[in-house]
Amino acid sequence: MPPKAAKSMSFEQSMARLEEISARLDNPETGLEETICLVEEGLKLVRSGRALLENAELRIKVLESSADARGLNNSAETSQNDEHDFTLV
C-alpha cells in the first residue's frame, strides 16, 4: 500500500497500515533505507492515531457532560424511580 498522509486516514486505516509496516519491518530482507522510511511513517501514524483517540475521548466527555446536565446519566435516581414503578400484588 502506498503511504497516504496520516492526517487523511481514518483510525482504522492507520491501524491497518501500522500492521502492514510491522510485517515489513519483521521481514529480514527489508533494507536499511526502507526500514528508516517505514519507522518514520509508523511514528507519524502513531501520533495521528493518538490525536484521533484524544479527540474522541474529549467528544465523549462533552457528550457525558451534556447528558449529566440534562439529568440523563443519573442512574441512582433512575434506580429509585424504578423501585416505585413495580409493586407485587
All heavy atoms as an XYZ file, in Angstrom:
683
protein
N       0.857     -1.184      0.000
C       0.000      0.000      0.000
C       0.897      1.239      0.000
O       1.750      1.384      0.867
C      -0.889     -0.024      1.250
C      -1.675      1.235      1.476
S      -2.566      1.150      3.064
C      -3.784      2.372      2.768
N       0.688      2.167     -0.941
C       1.485      3.384     -0.931
C       1.120      4.242      0.268
O      -0.037      4.275      0.690
C       1.114      4.081     -2.243
C      -0.097      3.417     -2.745
C      -0.212      2.095     -2.062
N       2.094      4.949      0.839
C       1.795      5.767      2.014
C       0.833      6.892      1.686
O       0.940      7.540      0.664
C       3.151      6.314      2.445
C       4.156      5.826      1.472
C       3.479      4.973      0.463
N      -0.130      7.103      2.560
C      -1.057      8.226      2.462
C      -0.697      9.184      3.579
O      -0.034      8.807      4.533
C      -2.505      7.759      2.668
C      -3.082      6.959      1.522
C      -4.398      6.345      1.872
C      -5.531      7.315      1.909
N      -6.838      6.696      2.103
N      -1.156     10.403      3.470
C      -0.929     11.346      4.557
C      -1.661     10.834      5.788
O      -2.836     10.466      5.726
C      -1.442     12.725      4.162
N      -0.958     10.772      6.914
C      -1.522     10.210      8.139
C      -2.783     10.950      8.562
O      -3.723     10.341      9.071
C      -0.487     10.238      9.257
N      -2.831     12.260      8.346
C      -3.985     13.041      8.788
C      -5.226     12.767      7.956
O      -6.325     13.031      8.395
C      -3.647     14.527      8.775
C      -2.613     14.886      9.814
C      -2.370     16.360      9.880
C      -1.336     16.628     10.968
N      -1.148     18.017     11.223
N      -5.064     12.224      6.743
C      -6.225     11.969      5.896
C      -6.774     10.555      6.079
O      -7.772     10.196      5.480
C      -5.874     12.198      4.423
O      -4.945     11.225      3.986
N      -6.127      9.769      6.934
C      -6.551      8.391      7.151
C      -7.464      8.310      8.376
O      -7.281      9.037      9.340
C      -5.343      7.489      7.375
C      -4.393      7.421      6.212
S      -2.933      6.457      6.607
C      -3.473      4.853      6.090
N      -8.405      7.388      8.316
C      -9.218      7.118      9.495
C      -8.372      6.336     10.499
O      -7.297      5.822     10.164
C     -10.449      6.289      9.118
O     -10.062      4.966      8.780
N      -8.854      6.238     11.718
C      -8.140      5.481     12.747
C      -7.959      4.037     12.294
O      -6.869      3.464     12.425
C      -8.905      5.540     14.071
C      -8.221      4.791     15.174
C      -7.137      5.339     15.836
C      -8.655      3.524     15.537
C      -6.489      4.642     16.841
C      -8.019      2.819     16.541
C      -6.932      3.386     17.195
N      -8.999      3.453     11.732
C      -8.942      2.062     11.286
C      -7.939      1.881     10.155
O      -7.202      0.889     10.114
C     -10.333      1.584     10.863
C     -11.339      1.490     11.998
C     -11.936      2.827     12.425
O     -11.732      3.852     11.752
O     -12.597      2.854     13.470
N      -7.900      2.835      9.224
C      -6.933      2.773      8.132
C      -5.502      2.884      8.674
O      -4.600      2.185      8.209
C      -7.187      3.883      7.115
C      -8.446      3.692      6.301
C      -8.775      4.933      5.483
O      -8.558      6.062      5.918
N      -9.301      4.711      4.287
N      -5.313      3.768      9.640
C      -3.991      3.929     10.250
C      -3.540      2.646     10.930
O      -2.377      2.242     10.803
C      -4.008      5.072     11.274
O      -4.210      6.309     10.650
N      -4.443      2.004     11.642
C      -4.098      0.755     12.320
C      -3.738     -0.327     11.306
O      -2.776     -1.078     11.496
C      -5.248      0.289     13.214
C      -5.477      1.163     14.432
S      -4.035      1.261     15.508
C      -3.901     -0.421     16.039
N      -4.490     -0.402     10.216
C      -4.197     -1.391      9.178
C      -2.827     -1.124      8.556
O      -2.045     -2.054      8.330
C      -5.287     -1.378      8.104
N      -2.537      0.135      8.303
C      -1.230      0.474      7.727
C      -0.109      0.159      8.720
O       0.954     -0.329      8.320
C      -1.202      1.948      7.312
C       0.118      2.384      6.719
C       0.450      1.641      5.437
N       1.779      2.067      4.958
C       2.606      1.294      4.301
N       2.279      0.070      3.966
N       3.782      1.753      3.929
N      -0.326      0.420     10.003
C       0.678      0.089     11.005
C       0.948     -1.419     11.041
O       2.093     -1.840     11.221
C       0.260      0.592     12.387
C       0.484      2.079     12.641
C      -0.226      2.521     13.906
C       1.966      2.393     12.702
N      -0.085     -2.210     10.850
C       0.106     -3.665     10.793
C       0.948     -4.050      9.574
O       1.816     -4.926      9.666
C      -1.241     -4.374     10.778
C      -1.967     -4.298     12.112
C      -3.348     -4.924     12.085
O      -3.684     -5.622     11.103
O      -4.097     -4.706     13.038
N       0.696     -3.387      8.446
C       1.500     -3.646      7.245
C       2.959     -3.259      7.478
O       3.875     -4.001      7.107
C       0.956     -2.844      6.059
C      -0.396     -3.293      5.556
C      -0.957     -2.360      4.494
O      -0.230     -1.417      4.053
O      -2.107     -2.545      4.089
N       3.155     -2.109      8.098
C       4.514     -1.644      8.385
C       5.217     -2.623      9.317
O       6.382     -2.984      9.101
C       4.482     -0.221      8.988
C       4.077      0.781      7.904
C       5.818      0.152      9.618
C       3.794      2.184      8.415
N       4.520     -3.077     10.327
C       5.100     -4.025     11.271
C       5.537     -5.308     10.561
O       6.633     -5.826     10.814
C       4.082     -4.346     12.366
O       4.592     -5.299     13.255
N       4.701     -5.791      9.664
C       5.044     -7.005      8.919
C       6.281     -6.776      8.053
O       7.160     -7.636      7.970
C       3.864     -7.448      8.058
N       6.358     -5.603      7.413
C       7.529     -5.302      6.578
C       8.788     -5.185      7.424
O       9.858     -5.606      7.022
C       7.315     -3.991      5.811
C       6.189     -4.014      4.808
C       6.568     -4.547      3.449
N       7.596     -3.842      2.763
C       7.415     -2.777      1.980
N       6.213     -2.277      1.808
N       8.442     -2.232      1.369
N       8.653     -4.598      8.619
C       9.817     -4.457      9.492
C      10.293     -5.803     10.035
O      11.472     -5.969     10.332
C       9.508     -3.501     10.649
C       9.329     -2.027     10.263
C       8.832     -1.218     11.454
C      10.613     -1.453      9.703
N       9.378     -6.753     10.151
C       9.736     -8.098     10.610
C      10.444     -8.912      9.532
O      11.089     -9.914      9.838
C       8.487     -8.862     11.081
C       8.003     -8.400     12.438
O       8.787     -7.786     13.188
O       6.824     -8.673     12.756
N      10.326     -8.479      8.293
C      10.951     -9.191      7.185
C      12.456     -8.901      7.175
O      12.867     -7.747      7.035
C      10.324     -8.737      5.865
C      10.843     -9.486      4.671
O      11.866    -10.172      4.739
N      10.139     -9.352      3.562
N      13.287     -9.930      7.304
C      14.738     -9.707      7.334
C      15.301     -9.171      6.021
O      16.422     -8.666      5.989
C      15.308    -11.084      7.667
C      14.237    -12.060      7.374
C      12.939    -11.332      7.457
N      14.544     -9.253      4.953
C      15.017     -8.762      3.661
C      14.778     -7.263      3.467
O      15.215     -6.689      2.476
C      14.366     -9.557      2.527
C      14.793    -11.016      2.515
C      14.148    -11.806      1.400
O      13.585    -11.207      0.461
O      14.205    -13.051      1.478
N      14.074     -6.614      4.404
C      13.827     -5.181      4.301
C      15.138     -4.444      4.540
O      15.799     -4.643      5.561
C      12.766     -4.734      5.334
O      11.567     -5.476      5.118
C      12.454     -3.253      5.205
N      15.502     -3.597      3.594
C      16.762     -2.873      3.669
C      16.736     -1.745      4.685
O      15.670     -1.340      5.188
N      17.903     -1.219      4.966
C      18.057     -0.170      5.972
C      17.276      1.084      5.606
O      16.541      1.623      6.442
C      19.540      0.169      6.158
C      19.840      1.296      7.146
C      19.349      0.931      8.538
C      21.321      1.603      7.157
N      17.412      1.555      4.391
C      16.721      2.789      3.988
C      15.202      2.615      4.056
O      14.484      3.494      4.537
C      17.149      3.203      2.573
C      16.676      4.577      2.171
C      17.186      5.693      3.088
O      18.338      5.623      3.567
O      16.412      6.639      3.323
N      14.715      1.485      3.582
C      13.265      1.220      3.651
C      12.817      1.124      5.106
O      11.758      1.626      5.471
C      12.921     -0.069      2.914
C      11.427     -0.341      2.876
C      11.058     -1.615      2.142
O      11.953     -2.354      1.690
O       9.842     -1.869      2.027
N      13.626      0.510      5.951
C      13.301      0.395      7.377
C      13.153      1.774      8.005
O      12.189      2.040      8.736
C      14.389     -0.412      8.120
O      14.407     -1.745      7.605
C      14.139     -0.444      9.612
N      14.088      2.667      7.683
C      14.021      4.021      8.238
C      12.756      4.728      7.770
O      12.054      5.368      8.571
C      15.295      4.819      7.849
C      16.506      4.225      8.570
C      15.136      6.300      8.191
C      17.832      4.748      8.072
N      12.441      4.609      6.491
C      11.218      5.235      5.955
C       9.969      4.664      6.622
O       9.035      5.407      6.953
C      11.141      5.053      4.447
S      12.359      6.012      3.530
N       9.948      3.354      6.817
C       8.796      2.714      7.450
C       8.648      3.150      8.904
O       7.529      3.390      9.377
C       8.920      1.188      7.364
C       8.749      0.584      5.974
C       9.173     -0.882      5.974
C       7.321      0.741      5.490
N       9.762      3.268      9.611
C       9.706      3.720     11.004
C       9.194      5.158     11.065
O       8.339      5.483     11.901
C      11.092      3.589     11.682
C      11.114      4.309     13.024
C      11.459      2.123     11.862
N       9.666      6.014     10.172
C       9.175      7.399     10.129
C       7.673      7.443      9.872
O       6.936      8.168     10.546
C       9.911      8.192      9.046
C      11.338      8.515      9.387
C      12.085      9.185      8.242
O      11.639      9.091      7.063
O      13.127      9.807      8.521
N       7.232      6.671      8.898
C       5.795      6.632      8.589
C       5.003      6.096      9.774
O       3.945      6.627     10.126
C       5.542      5.767      7.349
C       4.083      5.727      6.948
C       3.790      4.795      5.789
O       4.740      4.220      5.195
O       2.591      4.633      5.464
N       5.530      5.054     10.395
C       4.847      4.479     11.551
C       4.707      5.468     12.691
O       3.645      5.553     13.325
N       5.763      6.236     12.947
C       5.694      7.234     14.023
C       4.654      8.310     13.723
O       3.926      8.752     14.616
C       7.069      7.852     14.253
C       8.103      6.927     14.886
C       9.469      7.588     14.906
C       7.671      6.527     16.284
N       4.572      8.721     12.466
C       3.549      9.698     12.076
C       2.149      9.124     12.288
O       1.246      9.816     12.772
C       3.733     10.126     10.622
C       4.933     10.999     10.394
C       5.100     11.310      8.915
C       6.398     12.069      8.670
N       6.635     12.311      7.241
N       1.975      7.872     11.925
C       0.666      7.225     12.101
C       0.309      7.089     13.582
O      -0.848      7.279     13.954
C       0.662      5.851     11.426
C       0.666      5.867      9.904
C       0.951      4.482      9.353
C      -0.649      6.405      9.372
N       1.299      6.766     14.397
C       1.048      6.647     15.841
C       0.621      7.995     16.403
O      -0.348      8.084     17.168
C       2.297      6.100     16.577
C       2.177      6.272     18.074
C       2.507      4.632     16.223
N       1.329      9.067     16.034
C       0.964     10.404     16.519
C      -0.439     10.793     16.059
O      -1.242     11.315     16.835
C       1.975     11.447     16.036
C       3.237     11.445     16.839
C       4.139     12.632     16.443
N       5.490     12.118     16.378
C       6.218     11.964     15.274
N       5.746     12.321     14.111
N       7.429     11.467     15.330
N      -0.734     10.527     14.799
C      -2.050     10.849     14.258
C      -3.144     10.032     14.955
O      -4.198     10.562     15.317
C      -2.070     10.564     12.758
O      -3.357     10.726     12.224
N      -2.884      8.750     15.161
C      -3.858      7.893     15.836
C      -4.099      8.330     17.268
O      -5.231      8.338     17.745
N      -3.022      8.718     17.949
C      -3.155      9.196     19.333
C      -4.013     10.459     19.373
O      -4.881     10.603     20.232
C      -1.771      9.469     19.920
C      -1.811      9.829     21.393
C      -0.421      9.957     21.985
N       0.210      8.644     22.023
C       1.466      8.414     21.693
N       2.255      9.385     21.298
N       1.968      7.189     21.765
N      -3.801     11.362     18.415
C      -4.597     12.586     18.349
C      -6.067     12.265     18.087
O      -6.963     12.866     18.692
C      -4.048     13.521     17.274
N      -6.316     11.305     17.205
C      -7.704     10.904     16.934
C      -8.369     10.336     18.188
O      -9.528     10.636     18.477
C      -7.746      9.866     15.808
C      -7.473     10.374     14.398
C      -7.297      9.216     13.430
C      -8.598     11.290     13.938
N      -7.630      9.514     18.937
C      -8.178      8.933     20.162
C      -8.435     10.000     21.219
O      -9.464      9.972     21.906
C      -7.243      7.859     20.722
C      -7.191      6.555     19.939
C      -6.108      5.648     20.504
C      -8.537      5.859     19.954
N      -7.511     10.951     21.358
C      -7.704     12.029     22.322
C      -8.913     12.869     21.959
O      -9.702     13.261     22.828
C      -6.448     12.891     22.406
C      -5.293     12.203     23.113
C      -3.977     12.961     23.019
O      -3.928     14.042     22.381
O      -2.984     12.462     23.589
N      -9.091     13.143     20.669
C     -10.252     13.897     20.206
C     -11.547     13.133     20.491
O     -12.535     13.716     20.945
C     -10.132     14.212     18.717
C     -11.251     15.086     18.221
O     -11.665     16.023     18.890
N     -11.737     14.790     17.027
N     -11.533     11.834     20.244
C     -12.719     11.022     20.518
C     -13.046     11.023     22.007
O     -14.215     11.124     22.395
C     -12.501      9.586     20.028
N     -12.016     10.941     22.844
C     -12.228     10.964     24.288
C     -12.846     12.292     24.726
O     -13.781     12.311     25.538
C     -10.892     10.740     25.012
C     -11.034     10.658     26.517
C      -9.710     10.390     27.210
O      -8.650     10.468     26.558
O      -9.746     10.098     28.403
N     -12.352     13.397     24.177
C     -12.926     14.703     24.503
C     -14.383     14.793     24.068
O     -15.225     15.324     24.799
C     -12.121     15.822     23.843
C     -10.769     16.120     24.455
C     -10.001     17.126     23.593
C     -10.914     16.649     25.870
N     -14.678     14.279     22.879
C     -16.064     14.303     22.393
C     -16.983     13.502     23.301
O     -18.110     13.905     23.586
C     -16.120     13.771     20.964
C     -15.490     14.717     19.960
C     -15.394     14.142     18.581
N     -16.700     13.777     18.057
C     -16.863     12.984     17.004
N     -15.819     12.500     16.369
N     -18.072     12.691     16.583
N     -16.498     12.356     23.782
C     -17.300     11.524     24.688
C     -17.529     12.253     26.010
O     -18.639     12.246     26.548
C     -16.632     10.151     24.896
C     -16.737      9.339     23.608
C     -17.250      9.406     26.078
C     -15.904      8.077     23.594
N     -16.488     12.905     26.526
C     -16.634     13.662     27.771
C     -17.653     14.777     27.618
O     -18.447     15.021     28.521
C     -15.290     14.214     28.226
C     -14.382     13.153     28.794
C     -13.057     13.738     29.238
C     -12.162     12.630     29.781
N     -10.867     13.152     30.230
N     -17.636     15.455     26.467
C     -18.616     16.511     26.215
C     -20.023     15.923     26.175
O     -20.963     16.477     26.768
C     -18.300     17.263     24.898
C     -19.462     18.139     24.460
C     -17.029     18.084     25.057
N     -20.173     14.791     25.524
C     -21.494     14.142     25.463
C     -21.959     13.719     26.852
O     -23.126     13.886     27.195
C     -21.451     12.933     24.534
C     -21.302     13.242     23.050
C     -21.038     11.966     22.266
C     -22.528     13.951     22.526
N     -21.050     13.163     27.650
C     -21.402     12.756     29.010
C     -21.788     13.961     29.850
O     -22.761     13.910     30.611
C     -20.245     12.007     29.675
C     -20.041     10.620     29.126
C     -18.809      9.938     29.705
O     -17.906     10.629     30.230
O     -18.754      8.697     29.618
N     -21.047     15.060     29.724
C     -21.358     16.279     30.478
C     -22.722     16.815     30.083
O     -23.504     17.245     30.924
C     -20.299     17.350     30.226
O     -19.064     16.948     30.715
N     -22.991     16.782     28.788
C     -24.281     17.251     28.290
C     -25.411     16.374     28.829
O     -26.457     16.876     29.243
C     -24.283     17.231     26.771
O     -25.531     17.600     26.264
N     -25.188     15.056     28.833
C     -26.203     14.140     29.348
C     -26.405     14.353     30.840
O     -27.538     14.340     31.336
C     -25.807     12.695     29.062
N     -25.309     14.551     31.584
C     -25.407     14.809     33.017
C     -26.173     16.096     33.290
O     -26.989     16.162     34.203
C     -24.018     14.908     33.659
C     -23.340     13.560     33.790
O     -24.049     12.527     33.697
O     -22.111     13.538     33.979
N     -25.905     17.121     32.501
C     -26.568     18.407     32.686
C     -28.077     18.295     32.467
O     -28.854     18.999     33.090
C     -25.978     19.451     31.740
N     -28.468     17.369     31.605
C     -29.898     17.176     31.341
C     -30.504     16.123     32.260
O     -31.673     15.802     32.159
C     -30.114     16.781     29.894
C     -29.845     17.924     28.933
C     -30.096     17.499     27.550
N     -29.198     16.372     27.260
C     -28.930     15.910     26.064
N     -29.508     16.427     25.028
N     -28.110     14.921     25.886
N     -29.667     15.539     33.131
C     -30.167     14.539     34.070
C     -30.355     13.168     33.465
O     -31.051     12.334     34.017
N     -29.706     12.895     32.326
C     -29.881     11.605     31.671
C     -28.970     10.528     32.222
O     -29.203      9.353     32.007
C     -29.631     11.746     30.163
C     -30.595     12.660     29.426
C     -30.186     12.775     27.968
C     -32.018     12.144     29.535
N     -27.922     10.884     32.928
C     -26.972      9.900     33.428
C     -27.091      9.706     34.931
O     -26.149      9.277     35.564
C     -25.534     10.325     33.098
C     -25.072      9.745     31.791
O     -25.776      8.970     31.183
N     -23.893     10.124     31.368
N     -28.186      9.984     35.505
C     -28.335      9.848     36.946
C     -28.914      8.473     37.242
O     -30.105      8.297     37.425
C     -29.232     10.969     37.495
C     -29.167     11.042     38.993
O     -28.698     10.121     39.653
N     -29.647     12.138     39.537
N     -28.060      7.470     37.310
C     -28.511      6.094     37.471
C     -29.113      5.852     38.854
O     -30.021      5.052     39.008
C     -27.373      5.123     37.214
O     -26.312      5.374     38.109
N     -28.641      6.544     39.883
C     -29.196      6.369     41.230
C     -30.646      6.825     41.257
O     -31.511      6.164     41.825
C     -28.368      7.150     42.250
N     -30.913      7.960     40.622
C     -32.283      8.466     40.570
C     -33.172      7.513     39.790
O     -34.296      7.225     40.178
C     -32.286      9.850     39.915
C     -33.664     10.489     39.838
C     -33.594     11.842     39.160
O     -32.780     12.679     39.583
O     -34.369     12.052     38.213
N     -32.672      6.983     38.697
C     -33.433      6.043     37.881
C     -33.746      4.789     38.684
O     -34.865      4.286     38.645
C     -32.641      5.669     36.614
O     -32.320      6.871     35.911
C     -33.428      4.762     35.715
N     -32.773      4.288     39.428
C     -32.987      3.085     40.230
C     -34.063      3.309     41.278
O     -34.902      2.449     41.513
C     -31.689      2.654     40.912
O     -30.745      2.304     39.942
N     -34.047      4.457     41.929
C     -35.051      4.754     42.949
C     -36.433      4.845     42.326
O     -37.403      4.337     42.875
C     -34.715      6.068     43.654
C     -33.505      5.966     44.550
C     -33.116      7.315     45.132
O     -33.691      8.337     44.779
N     -32.127      7.309     46.002
N     -36.532      5.466     41.167
C     -37.817      5.582     40.497
C     -38.317      4.233     40.038
O     -39.509      3.949     40.078
C     -37.731      6.528     39.306
C     -37.577      7.981     39.749
O     -37.909      8.334     40.883
N     -37.067      8.795     38.845
N     -37.438      3.353     39.595
C     -37.833      2.039     39.142
C     -38.431      1.217     40.287
O     -39.346      0.439     40.059
C     -36.639      1.279     38.560
C     -36.219      1.849     37.195
O     -37.017      2.596     36.604
O     -35.103      1.517     36.762
N     -37.936      1.385     41.496
C     -38.460      0.642     42.636
C     -39.924      0.960     42.861
O     -40.709      0.118     43.289
C     -37.653      0.975     43.895
C     -36.260      0.420     43.883
C     -35.463      0.851     45.095
O     -36.085      1.332     46.081
O     -34.232      0.709     45.065
N     -40.334      2.196     42.588
C     -41.704      2.590     42.818
C     -42.623      2.207     41.672
O     -43.838      2.207     41.832
C     -41.770      4.108     43.048
C     -40.977      4.546     44.238
N     -41.312      4.204     45.520
C     -39.828      5.260     44.328
C     -40.426      4.701     46.356
N     -39.500      5.355     45.657
N     -42.060      1.877     40.536
C     -42.869      1.524     39.382
C     -43.433      0.111     39.468
O     -44.413     -0.193     38.830
C     -42.059      1.654     38.092
C     -41.758      3.099     37.740
O     -42.448      3.986     38.279
O     -40.834      3.332     36.943
N     -42.802     -0.763     40.235
C     -43.224     -2.158     40.308
C     -43.699     -2.481     41.730
O     -43.006     -2.242     42.692
C     -42.065     -3.096     39.941
C     -41.538     -2.866     38.568
C     -40.367     -2.161     38.354
C     -42.235     -3.335     37.464
C     -39.888     -1.955     37.076
C     -41.746     -3.123     36.192
C     -40.581     -2.425     35.994
N     -44.883     -3.016     41.793
C     -45.386     -3.456     43.098
C     -45.912     -4.871     42.948
O     -46.455     -5.243     41.910
C     -46.507     -2.545     43.610
O     -47.541     -2.489     42.611
C     -46.005     -1.148     43.916
N     -45.705     -5.660     43.955
C     -46.218     -7.015     43.966
C     -47.621     -7.002     44.580
O     -47.856     -6.395     45.585
C     -45.309     -7.935     44.770
C     -43.907     -8.104     44.203
C     -43.070     -8.916     45.173
C     -43.965     -8.791     42.867
N     -48.503     -7.698     43.961
C     -49.875     -7.751     44.450
C     -50.140     -9.067     45.110
O     -49.679    -10.091     44.792
C     -50.873     -7.531     43.280
C     -52.286     -7.565     43.776
C     -50.541     -6.282     42.557
